[in-house]
Amino acid sequence: MTAHYLERAGPDWLVAGARHVWRPYCQMKTARPPLPVVATRGSRLILDDGRELVDGLASWWTACHGYNHPHIAGAIRDQLERMPHVMFGGLAHEPAYRLARRLANLLPGDLNHAFFAESGSVSVEIAMKMALQFHINQGREGRTRFLSFRGGYHGDTLATMTVCDPEEGMHSLFSGVMPSQVIADLPVDAASEAALDAVLAQRGGEIAAILTEPLVQGAGGMLFHSPQVLRTLRRLADKHGVLLIFDEIFTGFGRTGTLFAMQAAGVEPDIVTLSKALTGGTLPLSVAVASTRVFEAFWSDDAGAALMHGPTYMGNALACAAANASLDLFEAGAWRADVARVSAALAAGLEPVRTAPGVVDVRVLGAIGVVEFDAPVAVGALCDAFAAEGAWIRPMGRTVYLTPAFTTPDADLAILTAAIREVVSAGGVEGNGGV
Ligand SMILES: *Cc1c(COP(=O)(O)O)cnc(C)c1O
């Protein structure tokens, strides 16, 4: 193997390990080397060479309370002393049972039945499996497909790829490999609503569930829609007898300004998936929470009606302890004022780039700030340019966006937005997406 393109500079572990690590979303031959991080603190990443970068992404939207929060760290440490993990088949433990009850209390309506897993994609797979079997268990045949939306993103595993935006770069290579789903436009106006109603009238009998990210389609381009869209989806799902799944893996836990995005619309799905910020960015954990109606379709004297699923690390006790500690912080309530503060700082700090060359939109919702360009941006070069300004910002597709920790201090928010203003006004942001 010729490894001349791999890392030659940086700490020994990076140079020695580089040829053995397969990086995510990355053409490794041409990509810039990854930044070596040796510690985290509050809203900052500390690099091997001593530099500190303000994290504009909260590590893929997970670290909502900032890094190394003492309350979460303490809860993990305590749980580690007692019991890091036991299998969930036939055994039970307090952190998971308490977490399930707390999630049921926090979620609106009767979203009361939590099935734990370790990653967002797997929780979406579980929600899809629940929806398929919901119909099978009630003797309805042929409901084998899902209806999802352009601009959507629900994960990278084989089944979740099929419900992502089909043209979106990450998965287009695999079209034809997996069963095709029904992909529609979100019902944002009368015409698209009528079109969706017509598709459901024609193909509703094949569809197990409608699947969407409420309020914000995240990885598909940070696209916002109004709460009215969710009310329309609820109405159409009920009209055509299909289930409604909200994927709140990105939007859940305060990111859009309400604890869950669905609360802005006053609409409840039949199943919701949660992950990213669930443990405050410390340990992998996800959950598919079903309504009582869904749960009861599995409640039977027939063993064959059970949900046959059970990840090895299901309900991991360390992760559940972290999630309980994160929920303590949410219950304390300071996040509401923090999200409003971050929101105002992003809106004010990003507004000046609206008139910069190539910029087609600047939008902010909750603690999400987005600058959208008319073409894909040069991701790698931009990461370097932002890092030179003291910020860790990794653009995506046609967008440069910020999703910082809610606790990011004003001075660090200023570093993030100044970096974007500086780099965007210098021009040359366009590229081929790239890595
Ligand atoms: C990140 C994400 C997923 C996938 O979660 P993983 O933990 O990466 O598998 C699914 N849906 C949405 C909305 C996401 O943002």
The ligand as an SDF file (V2000), in Angstrom:
LIG
                    3D

 15 15  0  0  0  0  0  0  0  0999 V2000
  -27.7510   11.7120   12.5730 C   0  0  0  0  0  0  0  0  0  0  0  0
  -29.1140   11.3510   12.1940 C   0  0  0  0  0  0  0  0  0  0  0  0
  -29.4930   10.0080   12.0140 C   0  0  0  0  0  0  0  0  0  0  0  0
  -28.5120    8.8750   12.1160 C   0  0  0  0  0  0  0  0  0  0  0  0
  -27.9600    8.7440   13.3850 O   0  0  0  0  0  0  0  0  0  0  0  0
  -26.6040    7.9020   13.5810 P   0  0  0  0  0  0  0  0  0  0  0  0
  -26.3840    7.9100   15.0380 O   0  0  0  0  0  0  0  0  0  0  0  0
  -25.5470    8.6360   12.8110 O   0  0  0  0  0  0  0  0  0  0  0  0
  -26.8500    6.5510   13.0320 O   0  0  0  0  0  0  0  0  0  0  0  0
  -30.8120    9.7400   11.6910 C   0  0  0  0  0  0  0  0  0  0  0  0
  -31.7110   10.7320   11.5650 N   0  0  0  0  0  0  0  0  0  0  0  0
  -31.3880   12.0150   11.7380 C   0  0  0  0  0  0  0  0  0  0  0  0
  -32.4450   13.0660   11.6130 C   0  0  0  0  0  0  0  0  0  0  0  0
  -30.0800   12.3730   12.0350 C   0  0  0  0  0  0  0  0  0  0  0  0
  -29.7550   13.6650   12.1830 O   0  0  0  0  0  0  0  0  0  0  0  0
  1  2  1  0
  2  3  1  0
  2 14  2  0
  3  4  1  0
  3 10  2  0
  4  5  1  0
  5  6  1  0
  6  7  2  0
  6  8  1  0
  6  9  1  0
 10 11  1  0
 11 12  2  0
 12 13  1  0
 12 14  1  0
 14 15  1  0
M  END
$$$$
